[in-house]
Amino acid sequence: MATVNRSGIASVCALVAVALVGCSTSDSSSDEDLRLPVGAGSLRDLSAGGICEARESVTIGTSGASPIIAGDCGSITVTGNKVSGNIETAGSVVVKGADVTLLGVEWGSATVSGADVGLNVDHIGTLRASGGGLHVTNRTLGTVTLDGDAATINTDKIDDLTVAGDGSTVVVTGPILKLAVRGDDNTLSWDGGAEAPSAGSGNTYSR
């Protein structure tokens, strides 16, 4: 009869058990690392107004909302239509909704893709608009690119203006420091800075 080495079998079983526990622990830990906290990646909705905290990024998603937003705002995205609000300061404002009217003091940048948007913000560093019917009234604009049609801008100064769309009216009481016009049927008036470009098709310049 063969002799059974019970101590050897016990040792092997113990090693197998340790290996299985180790594998199980490693997999569980890996799964935990891949899980995101509940609500991760979502933005707080300030359609009812409120205060941004520490460069917080928020959204305004309710159509017809009239929010007043203060504080240290990072990025604000407006997706609701017919929003009428006041965003005092922000690193950037993205307007995707239509028929939106916003007031403010100083924005780092504004990107507008919605139609018929009105902005009355004292200072905007960078403005890019692809939506038609934009209306801007303010004091100073940094770099402006008008890709949409039928924009109206009234301001005191623009550092760099590119008009790529058609049928816009830009009235600047002071200078436009750098100017390029690629669209048609635009009307521009400014005092000092860039020279008038070639007339193009139906463009009118007053300097």
Disulfide bonds with the S-S distance in Angstrom:
Cys52-Cys73 2.13
